Amino acid sequence: MPDEAGTIIPPGSFVGPGPDAKVVPAKAKGRREPKYHLKKPRKKDGVDSLEFDEAVDDVVEESCRDEIFYTNSGGGVTLSGGEPLSQPEFSRLFLKACKDRSIHTTLDTSGHGRWQVMKGLLEYTDLVLFDLKHLSPDKHLEGTQAGNDLILENLRKTLDSNGVKVWIRVPVIAGYNDADSYVTELALVMSEMRAAKVSLLGYHEWGRPKYEALGREYFCDKLDALPKARLESMKRVIEARGIEVTIDH
């Protein structure tokens, strides 16, 4: 296997601020999976270079140390980030190596990447956790500084992929994507896409300490968490379309 890829940090530990410096346990229904975050590519000669701290083989060996536990518990490995689609070669090799060992694989993605890359990863993926911030192109641009045409196209294609289970995850933010009219639209679109499961992720402030550690202003300072009753109301609207819905974080 090519000598390319990422650093793995033991599940449950915290080494530094930012999504590329920690590993947290994934909480999926009936599963316990370590979520391995890849480090971002380093700068080399002024450009991004796919240079990482460990070879794929080393990362796979580290992540599969608890292989017997995964087998007995029904768990596996979740590949997150950062964004796995931005590191396609490592992500593909890592997922393939896990599948070669019959380990359940989960891909955690925003879906913002070329379809050919996504398609290549799906070949070795059992479950996709697909983030969906907003259906409106304008609102998505407002909230993320990026459009959502590519994301929605990839979501449709992923849902149409045979043999891949997809859970759509919606971060719910007061005043952004919690209006009754939007929830009704979301439920309709999810039904039209034949989505099997939607997870509503209520806004929380778990990221605040990271900003404070970096000396940065917490730009969500004026946001409030939605009451659980509101999330339950949204859940019922989507469930009415025959879709399984969970409330998570």
N, C-alpha and C positions, 0 to 999 in steps of 0.2 A: 504494500500500500504506500502511496507517495508520502514523503516526509513533510506533511503540511498540517497545520491547524492550530488548535487552541489550548488555552490553559483551563484546567478544571480545578475548582475549589471544593473541598469536602462539603457535602450537604449540611445545611444548618449553620454553617460558619459565616462570619462577617469579617471581611478583611479591610474594606474601605468603602467610601461613598460611591454611588453610581451603579447602574445596572451591569457594568462590565467588571465589577469587583466583588461580586457576592454570589452566593448560591443559596436559594431558599427552598424548603420542601414544597412541592406542588400539592395542592389540595384538590383532588378530583374525586368524584363520587366512587366510593369503594376502592380507592387506590392510594398508595403512598409512593410517590415518585420523586427522586431528587431532580431538581431543575438546574441544569448546568448552563451558566451564562458564559458566552464566548467573549473573549477580549476583542476590542476593536483593532483593526489593522494599524500597524505602526507607520509613521512617516519614514520613507526612505528616499533620499535624494529629492526631497520636496514633494513626493507623491505618495499616495496610499499604496502600501505593499502588503500582500498576504503573508506577513511574517508573524509567527506566533511563538509561544514559549515551549510548546510540546508537539510532538508528532501525533497524528491521528491515532496511531496504535497505542500510544501512551495514554491519551485521553480516554479511549475506549476501555483500556484495561482498568483505569482508575474508576470509571463510571460503572463498570461491571463487577466490581469487587463484591457487591451484594447481590449477585445474580441469583443465588439460591433464594434469598429473601424475596426478590421480585417474583420469582416463579411461584413461591408458596403463597404470596399475598395478592397475586394478580396485578402487581404493579409493573413498573418499567422505567424508562428514561424520558424526560421532557427536555427538548432542545429549545432554548429561549434566547434572550439577548439583552440589549441590542436587538438586531433583526437578523435572523438566520438567512433570509433571502439576500442580504448584502454580503454574505460570506458563502456563496453557493458551493464552492468546491469542498471546503471543509464540511459544511452541513450535509452534503450528499454522501461523502465518504463516511462520516460519523454515523449517520442513520443506517446506511447500508451495512456497516460493520455490526451494529446492534441487531439488525434483522438477521444477519448471518448467524448470530448466536441465539436467535429466537426470542429476543427481548422486545417487549412491547414498546413502540416508539410514539411519542407525541411531539408535534410541531406547534410551537406557540408563535404566532405571526400576526403582523398587521396587514399582510396581503399586499403590501406596496412593493412590487417588484415585477420583473418580467415573467410572463406566464411560462416560458420554457424553463426558467429556473424553478418555479413553483412545481411544475409538472414533474421535473426530475427528482424533487424531494418527495413528492407524494408517492412515488414508486416504492419508497422505503418507509412510509409513514402509516401508522394504524389510526391515529386520531389527530385532527387538526383543531387547535384552539384559535379561532379566527376573530380578531378584534374588529368591532364595527362601531366607530364613533358617531357617525351621522350619515343619513341617507342624502341630505341636501348638499350639493356641491359647494354652495356658498357658505353654509354653516360649517361644513367640514374644513374648508379653507380658513375660515375664521378661527376655528378651534385648534387646528393642527399646522397651519401654514402650508398645507398641501391639498391638492384636489383628491377626489375619491373615485373618479371614473375607472382607473386601473384597479383599484381595490374591489369595487363592485363587480367588475368583469371577472376578476380572479375568484371572487367568492362564488359567483354563479358557476364557473367552470369547476371549482373545487367540489361544490355540492353535486355536480353531475358526474364526478369521478367515481367509478365503481370501486367498491371495497374500502373506501376511506370514510371513516366516521368524522362528522364535523359538528363541533359545538361552537355556536356564535356567542361571543362575549361582548356585552354592551356596557361600557362605563356610563353610569347614569349621573348626570351633573345638573343640579338645580339651575333652571333658567336657560339651559342649553339644549337638552334633549329629553325633557320630562313633561312637556305639555301634552294635554289629552289628545289633541289633534295629531301630534307626532307619534304618540304611542299607538294610536289607531292605524296610522300609516305604516309604522314599523311592523305591526302584527300582520297587516295585509301583505306586505312585501315578503316577510319571512314565510308566510303561507304559500305565496306564489312561487317562491324559490324552493319550496318543499323542505324547509329547515326542520330537522328533527328535534333540536334542542337549542334554547337560548338561555344564557346566564346573564342576569342583571347584576352588575357590579356597582354597588353603591359607593359614591364618593367618600373618601376618608382622608385623613391627614398623616398617614404613615410616612409620606415622603418628606414632611416638614423637616425632620432632623437632618436629612441629607443636604437640604439647601442650607441649613444653619451651619453644618460642618464645612460646607464649601464657601461660606460667607456670602451667599447669594440671597437676594430677596425672594421670599416665597410668594410667587405671583398668584396663587390661589387663596390668598389670605382672607378674602372677603366671601369665599364660598362656604356654604353650610351643607352639612350632610343631610340627605333626605330622610324624613321619618320612615321607619320601617313600614308603617301603614300605607305610605304612598308607594313604596316599592311593591307591596302586596297587591295594591290596586292595579299597578301596571302589569304585574304578573298575571292577574286574572284576565285582563284584556287580551294578552297574547295567548294564554292558555285556551281561550274561547275559540281560537283558530286551530285547535288540535295539536298544539306544539308544547312539548315539555319545557317548563321554565323553572329555573332555580334562582335564588337570591344569594349571591356570594360577595366576596370582597376582591 
